[in-house]
């Protein structure tokens, strides 16, 4: 049986998250550029780039970008949007980066955004991702990992929501289960069979995340609670955005 992340990132995913658009990415990238504090033309790897909205904005800002994702469909969407060929797009599992990723050397920064960490059952598998980040970075290379804030999710989880996008009903049910936040998504569209998808992301409190980063040879410089640059609060911040560097 396929893991959820092998089947959930297709055409319906683009519809479900259509509100996560270029306008949002432009705002977030402006903040990230300040956090990373890198010179123009630095090499940046977007690990789990999806349809490429952040990678493209970073490329337009003057960074030499590589985007990696497991979803062929999302990468095709990224390539179609990238009319000028600004980004190198590579299909890969984030735990096992192919040699071609570092064909031109290591990276000045790696970003892992929009809750793309915590997909796997075991912590050792998550640490494989962190070690790939460590391997990809130049000495003193920077990283950003943008996660759900475990404390906030536990207190503010919305159990159910429903909306209509382009005449298509999207119903989302969320629950906490064994340290994961699990989302079931039901798509109902006139004249078509209903479709179900699942998302399952492990929640990490800061001490656990600090421990895994240390094991992977990565150091935290700062933690933010959102893209307005508010400092992280364990209970009130919606995000846990970790900014750091290779030790």
WOTADA-V437068 format. One record per pair of residues at least 24 apart in sequence whose ideal C-beta (glycine too) atoms are under 10 Angstrom apart, sorted by the first residue. I is the first residue (numbers start at 1). J is the second residue. If there is no record, write none. Layout:
BEGIN
i: {I | I}
j: {J | J}
END
This chain:
BEGIN
i: {3 | 3 | 3 | 3 | 3 | 3 | 4 | 4 | 4 | 4 | 4 | 4 | 4 | 4 | 5 | 5 | 5 | 5 | 5 | 5 | 5 | 5 | 5 | 5 | 5 | 5 | 6 | 6 | 6 | 7 | 7 | 7 | 8 | 8 | 8 | 8 | 8 | 8 | 8 | 8 | 9 | 9 | 9 | 9 | 9 | 9 | 9 | 9 | 9 | 9 | 9 | 9 | 10 | 10 | 10 | 10 | 10 | 10 | 10 | 11 | 11 | 11 | 11 | 11 | 12 | 12 | 12 | 12 | 12 | 12 | 12 | 12 | 12 | 13 | 13 | 13 | 13 | 13 | 13 | 13 | 13 | 13 | 14 | 14 | 14 | 14 | 14 | 15 | 15 | 15 | 15 | 15 | 15 | 16 | 16 | 16 | 16 | 16 | 16 | 16 | 16 | 16 | 16 | 17 | 17 | 17 | 17 | 17 | 17 | 18 | 18 | 18 | 19 | 19 | 20 | 20 | 20 | 20 | 21 | 22 | 22 | 22 | 22 | 22 | 23 | 24 | 24 | 24 | 24 | 24 | 25 | 25 | 25 | 25 | 25 | 25 | 25 | 25 | 25 | 26 | 26 | 26 | 26 | 26 | 26 | 27 | 27 | 27 | 28 | 28 | 28 | 28 | 28 | 28 | 28 | 28 | 28 | 28 | 28 | 29 | 29 | 29 | 29 | 29 | 29 | 29 | 29 | 29 | 29 | 29 | 29 | 29 | 30 | 30 | 30 | 31 | 31 | 31 | 31 | 31 | 31 | 31 | 32 | 32 | 32 | 32 | 32 | 32 | 32 | 32 | 32 | 32 | 32 | 32 | 33 | 33 | 33 | 33 | 33 | 33 | 34 | 35 | 35 | 35 | 35 | 35 | 35 | 35 | 35 | 35 | 35 | 35 | 36 | 36 | 36 | 36 | 36 | 36 | 36 | 36 | 36 | 36 | 37 | 37 | 37 | 38 | 38 | 38 | 38 | 38 | 38 | 39 | 39 | 40 | 41 | 42 | 42 | 42 | 42 | 42 | 42 | 43 | 43 | 43 | 43 | 43 | 43 | 43 | 43 | 43 | 43 | 43 | 44 | 44 | 44 | 44 | 44 | 44 | 44 | 44 | 44 | 45 | 45 | 45 | 45 | 45 | 45 | 45 | 45 | 45 | 45 | 45 | 45 | 45 | 45 | 45 | 45 | 45 | 45 | 46 | 46 | 46 | 46 | 46 | 46 | 46 | 46 | 46 | 46 | 47 | 47 | 47 | 47 | 47 | 47 | 47 | 47 | 47 | 47 | 47 | 47 | 47 | 47 | 47 | 47 | 47 | 48 | 48 | 48 | 48 | 48 | 48 | 48 | 48 | 48 | 48 | 48 | 48 | 49 | 49 | 49 | 49 | 49 | 49 | 49 | 49 | 49 | 49 | 49 | 50 | 50 | 50 | 50 | 50 | 50 | 50 | 51 | 51 | 51 | 51 | 51 | 51 | 51 | 52 | 52 | 52 | 52 | 52 | 52 | 52 | 52 | 52 | 53 | 53 | 53 | 53 | 53 | 54 | 54 | 54 | 54 | 55 | 55 | 55 | 55 | 55 | 55 | 55 | 55 | 56 | 56 | 56 | 56 | 56 | 56 | 58 | 58 | 58 | 58 | 59 | 59 | 59 | 59 | 59 | 60 | 60 | 60 | 63 | 63 | 63 | 64 | 64 | 64 | 64 | 65 | 65 | 65 | 66 | 66 | 66 | 66 | 66 | 66 | 66 | 66 | 66 | 66 | 67 | 68 | 68 | 68 | 68 | 68 | 68 | 68 | 68 | 68 | 68 | 69 | 69 | 69 | 70 | 70 | 70 | 92 | 93 | 93 | 93 | 94 | 94 | 94 | 94 | 94 | 94 | 94 | 95 | 95 | 95 | 95 | 95 | 95 | 95 | 95 | 95 | 95 | 96 | 96 | 96 | 97 | 97 | 97 | 97 | 97 | 101 | 101 | 101 | 102 | 102 | 105 | 106 | 106 | 106 | 106 | 106 | 106 | 106 | 107 | 107 | 107 | 107 | 107 | 107 | 107 | 107 | 108 | 108 | 108 | 108 | 108 | 109 | 109 | 109 | 109 | 109 | 109 | 109 | 109 | 109 | 109 | 110 | 110 | 110 | 110 | 110 | 110 | 110 | 110 | 110 | 110 | 110 | 111 | 111 | 111 | 111 | 111 | 111 | 112 | 112 | 112 | 112 | 112 | 112 | 113 | 113 | 113 | 113 | 113 | 114 | 114 | 114 | 115 | 115 | 115 | 115 | 115 | 115 | 115 | 115 | 116 | 116 | 116 | 116 | 117 | 117 | 117 | 117 | 117 | 117 | 117 | 117 | 117 | 117 | 118 | 118 | 118 | 118 | 118 | 118 | 118 | 118 | 118 | 118 | 118 | 118 | 118 | 119 | 119 | 119 | 119 | 119 | 120 | 120 | 120 | 121 | 121 | 121 | 121 | 122 | 123 | 123 | 123 | 123 | 123 | 123 | 124 | 124 | 125 | 126 | 126 | 126 | 126 | 126 | 126 | 127 | 127 | 127 | 127 | 127 | 128 | 129 | 129 | 130 | 130 | 130 | 130 | 130 | 130 | 130 | 130 | 131 | 131 | 131 | 131 | 131 | 132 | 133 | 133 | 133 | 133 | 133 | 133 | 134 | 134 | 134 | 134 | 134 | 134 | 134 | 135 | 135 | 135 | 136 | 137 | 137 | 137 | 137 | 138 | 138 | 139 | 139 | 139 | 140 | 140 | 140 | 140 | 141 | 141 | 141 | 141 | 142 | 142 | 142 | 142 | 142 | 143 | 143 | 143 | 143 | 143 | 143 | 143 | 143 | 143 | 143 | 144 | 144 | 144 | 144 | 144 | 145 | 145 | 145 | 145 | 145 | 145 | 145 | 145 | 145 | 145 | 146 | 146 | 146 | 146 | 146 | 146 | 146 | 146 | 147 | 147 | 147 | 147 | 147 | 147 | 147 | 147 | 147 | 147 | 148 | 148 | 148 | 148 | 148 | 148 | 148 | 148 | 149 | 149 | 149 | 149 | 149 | 149 | 149 | 149 | 149 | 149 | 149 | 149 | 149 | 149 | 149 | 149 | 149 | 150 | 150 | 150 | 150 | 150 | 150 | 150 | 150 | 150 | 150 | 150 | 150 | 150 | 151 | 151 | 151 | 151 | 151 | 151 | 151 | 151 | 151 | 152 | 152 | 152 | 152 | 152 | 152 | 152 | 152 | 152 | 152 | 153 | 153 | 153 | 153 | 153 | 154 | 154 | 154 | 154 | 155 | 155 | 156 | 156 | 156 | 157 | 157 | 160 | 162 | 162 | 164 | 168 | 168 | 169 | 171 | 172 | 172 | 174 | 176 | 178 | 179 | 179 | 179 | 203 | 204 | 204 | 205 | 205 | 206 | 206 | 206 | 206 | 207 | 209 | 209 | 210 | 210 | 213 | 213 | 213 | 214 | 216 | 216 | 217 | 217 | 218 | 218 | 218 | 218 | 218 | 219 | 219 | 219 | 219 | 220 | 220 | 221}
j: {70 | 119 | 120 | 121 | 198 | 200 | 119 | 182 | 183 | 197 | 198 | 199 | 200 | 201 | 48 | 70 | 71 | 93 | 94 | 116 | 119 | 120 | 198 | 199 | 200 | 201 | 70 | 71 | 93 | 71 | 197 | 198 | 71 | 183 | 185 | 196 | 197 | 198 | 199 | 200 | 48 | 50 | 51 | 69 | 70 | 71 | 72 | 73 | 74 | 75 | 197 | 199 | 71 | 72 | 73 | 74 | 77 | 195 | 197 | 73 | 74 | 77 | 187 | 195 | 73 | 168 | 170 | 185 | 187 | 189 | 195 | 196 | 197 | 50 | 51 | 71 | 73 | 74 | 77 | 185 | 197 | 199 | 50 | 51 | 73 | 74 | 77 | 165 | 166 | 168 | 170 | 187 | 189 | 163 | 165 | 168 | 170 | 172 | 183 | 185 | 187 | 197 | 199 | 50 | 51 | 53 | 114 | 165 | 170 | 165 | 166 | 170 | 163 | 165 | 50 | 51 | 53 | 114 | 53 | 53 | 54 | 56 | 57 | 81 | 53 | 53 | 54 | 57 | 114 | 227 | 52 | 53 | 54 | 55 | 56 | 57 | 58 | 113 | 114 | 53 | 54 | 56 | 57 | 60 | 61 | 57 | 227 | 228 | 53 | 54 | 57 | 111 | 113 | 114 | 144 | 146 | 226 | 227 | 241 | 53 | 54 | 55 | 56 | 57 | 58 | 59 | 60 | 61 | 63 | 111 | 113 | 227 | 57 | 61 | 227 | 144 | 224 | 226 | 227 | 228 | 229 | 241 | 57 | 58 | 61 | 109 | 111 | 113 | 142 | 144 | 146 | 227 | 241 | 243 | 57 | 58 | 61 | 62 | 63 | 109 | 229 | 109 | 111 | 142 | 144 | 221 | 222 | 224 | 227 | 229 | 241 | 243 | 63 | 108 | 109 | 111 | 141 | 142 | 143 | 144 | 243 | 245 | 109 | 142 | 243 | 62 | 63 | 108 | 109 | 141 | 142 | 63 | 108 | 64 | 108 | 107 | 108 | 109 | 138 | 141 | 142 | 102 | 104 | 105 | 106 | 107 | 108 | 109 | 110 | 136 | 138 | 141 | 87 | 107 | 108 | 109 | 110 | 111 | 141 | 142 | 144 | 88 | 90 | 97 | 101 | 102 | 106 | 107 | 108 | 109 | 110 | 111 | 112 | 132 | 133 | 136 | 137 | 141 | 143 | 78 | 87 | 89 | 109 | 110 | 111 | 112 | 113 | 116 | 144 | 92 | 94 | 97 | 101 | 107 | 110 | 111 | 112 | 113 | 116 | 117 | 129 | 132 | 133 | 136 | 143 | 145 | 74 | 92 | 94 | 111 | 112 | 113 | 114 | 115 | 116 | 117 | 119 | 129 | 74 | 75 | 78 | 87 | 89 | 90 | 111 | 112 | 113 | 114 | 116 | 74 | 75 | 77 | 78 | 113 | 114 | 116 | 75 | 76 | 77 | 78 | 79 | 80 | 81 | 77 | 78 | 79 | 80 | 81 | 82 | 86 | 87 | 89 | 77 | 78 | 81 | 113 | 114 | 111 | 113 | 114 | 146 | 81 | 82 | 86 | 87 | 88 | 89 | 111 | 113 | 81 | 82 | 83 | 84 | 86 | 87 | 86 | 87 | 109 | 111 | 84 | 85 | 86 | 87 | 88 | 84 | 86 | 87 | 87 | 108 | 109 | 88 | 104 | 107 | 108 | 89 | 107 | 111 | 90 | 97 | 100 | 101 | 102 | 103 | 104 | 107 | 110 | 136 | 111 | 92 | 93 | 94 | 97 | 98 | 101 | 110 | 112 | 132 | 136 | 93 | 94 | 116 | 94 | 95 | 119 | 132 | 128 | 129 | 132 | 119 | 120 | 126 | 128 | 129 | 132 | 133 | 119 | 120 | 125 | 126 | 127 | 128 | 129 | 130 | 131 | 132 | 128 | 129 | 132 | 129 | 132 | 133 | 135 | 136 | 132 | 135 | 136 | 135 | 136 | 138 | 135 | 136 | 137 | 138 | 139 | 141 | 246 | 133 | 135 | 136 | 137 | 138 | 141 | 142 | 143 | 137 | 138 | 140 | 141 | 142 | 133 | 136 | 137 | 138 | 141 | 142 | 143 | 144 | 243 | 245 | 134 | 135 | 136 | 137 | 141 | 142 | 143 | 144 | 145 | 218 | 246 | 142 | 143 | 144 | 145 | 146 | 243 | 143 | 144 | 145 | 146 | 147 | 242 | 144 | 145 | 146 | 147 | 241 | 146 | 147 | 239 | 145 | 146 | 147 | 148 | 181 | 199 | 201 | 239 | 145 | 146 | 147 | 201 | 145 | 146 | 147 | 148 | 201 | 202 | 204 | 209 | 212 | 242 | 145 | 147 | 148 | 150 | 179 | 180 | 181 | 200 | 201 | 202 | 203 | 204 | 209 | 180 | 199 | 200 | 201 | 202 | 200 | 201 | 202 | 178 | 180 | 200 | 202 | 202 | 202 | 204 | 208 | 211 | 212 | 215 | 212 | 215 | 202 | 202 | 204 | 208 | 209 | 212 | 216 | 211 | 212 | 213 | 215 | 216 | 216 | 212 | 216 | 209 | 212 | 213 | 214 | 215 | 216 | 217 | 218 | 212 | 215 | 216 | 217 | 218 | 216 | 213 | 216 | 217 | 218 | 244 | 246 | 213 | 215 | 216 | 217 | 218 | 246 | 247 | 216 | 217 | 246 | 246 | 217 | 218 | 245 | 246 | 245 | 246 | 245 | 246 | 247 | 219 | 245 | 246 | 247 | 218 | 244 | 245 | 246 | 221 | 243 | 244 | 245 | 246 | 213 | 218 | 219 | 220 | 221 | 242 | 243 | 244 | 245 | 246 | 224 | 241 | 242 | 243 | 244 | 209 | 213 | 218 | 220 | 223 | 240 | 241 | 242 | 243 | 244 | 224 | 226 | 227 | 239 | 240 | 241 | 242 | 243 | 201 | 202 | 203 | 204 | 206 | 209 | 239 | 240 | 241 | 242 | 181 | 201 | 202 | 203 | 204 | 238 | 239 | 240 | 203 | 204 | 205 | 206 | 223 | 225 | 226 | 232 | 233 | 234 | 235 | 236 | 237 | 238 | 239 | 240 | 241 | 176 | 179 | 181 | 202 | 203 | 204 | 205 | 206 | 208 | 209 | 234 | 235 | 240 | 203 | 205 | 206 | 233 | 234 | 235 | 236 | 237 | 240 | 203 | 225 | 233 | 234 | 235 | 236 | 237 | 238 | 239 | 240 | 181 | 201 | 203 | 238 | 240 | 181 | 203 | 205 | 235 | 235 | 236 | 235 | 236 | 238 | 181 | 183 | 184 | 186 | 188 | 188 | 192 | 195 | 194 | 196 | 197 | 199 | 199 | 203 | 202 | 203 | 204 | 208 | 240 | 240 | 242 | 234 | 240 | 232 | 234 | 240 | 242 | 234 | 240 | 242 | 242 | 244 | 242 | 244 | 247 | 247 | 246 | 247 | 246 | 247 | 242 | 244 | 245 | 246 | 247 | 244 | 245 | 246 | 247 | 244 | 245 | 245}
END
